[in-house]
Amino acid sequence: MTAMAPPPDLRAALGLGRSLAIYYGRPWRQARLRDFYRQFVRAGDLAFDVGAHVGSRSRAMRAAGARVVAFEPQAPFTGFLRRTLPRDITLIEAAAGPAPAARAELAVSRLHPTVSSLRADFPDRAGASEGFEQVRWDKRQPVAVTTLDAAIAAHGCPRLIKIDVEGFEAEVLAGLSQPVPVIAFEYLPAMADAALAALDRIEALGAYEFNLVRGERLAFHWPEWRGGAAVRDWLDGLTAADGSGDIYAQRIAPGVAT
């Protein structure tokens, strides 16, 4: 008797559809993303998209002229990216972390897959915070883990690294041993300590100045770039009402006063 194929994962399919609607439901946003990334990358520059999800940022970086390496471990997004990304975007079907590992456990929310995380305490901490009342982490997926250093050894040093991994940003940065020109990482009101740890790690790599993008605005919060102390003060006052966003770190050239 021929074995029957397993039924499709309806909840995961709905989660994929939700993400596609969120990130591709406004086609004009891709052009805005492209223009935003043109501040940081020029034709031929290398960019890493860590936590590529449905690939909207990878595509925008490519449209800005960058050569892109996209990291995404979560099914069914790996399959979607494998089928749909332009062939000149390199897809790494693994998470990035502090050290290579054959297996780590990703806590997956199948209906809300944008908040899946490798951080062990993320479901408990995020789930108890405002805005996550309807989210359930209902699956565990084994994933492979690589490092930013390993990717640099294979593909070259990027000009831009974007990291969106739901509270695991500092662990991703622990796998990077050299400064790069621009690093962007997500902050979450429920886990400001994770953003602070990522900030500490970046400053350990070299001299940087910082700015913020709140939510999906694609515009910087401050008119000028500031030191790490300003970011720490801002994160200390962060509340759930402020929402999430991204912190951008721009390397200061040696000998340049701030």
CORSULCOR-V563505 format. One record per helix or strand of 2 or more residues. SS is the DSSP state (~ for helix, > for strand). FROM is the first residue (numbers start at 1). LEN is the number of residues. If there is no record, write none. Layout:
ss->SS from->FROM len->LEN
ss->SS from->FROM len->LEN
This chain:
ss->~ from->10 len->15
ss->~ from->28 len->10
ss->> from->46 len->5
ss->~ from->56 len->8
ss->> from->67 len->5
ss->~ from->77 len->8
ss->> from->90 len->3
ss->> from->95 len->2
ss->> from->101 len->8
ss->~ from->113 len->3
ss->~ from->122 len->6
ss->> from->139 len->8
ss->~ from->148 len->8
ss->> from->160 len->4
ss->~ from->169 len->6
ss->> from->182 len->6
ss->~ from->189 len->17
ss->> from->208 len->7
ss->~ from->228 len->9
ss->~ from->240 len->3
ss->> from->245 len->7
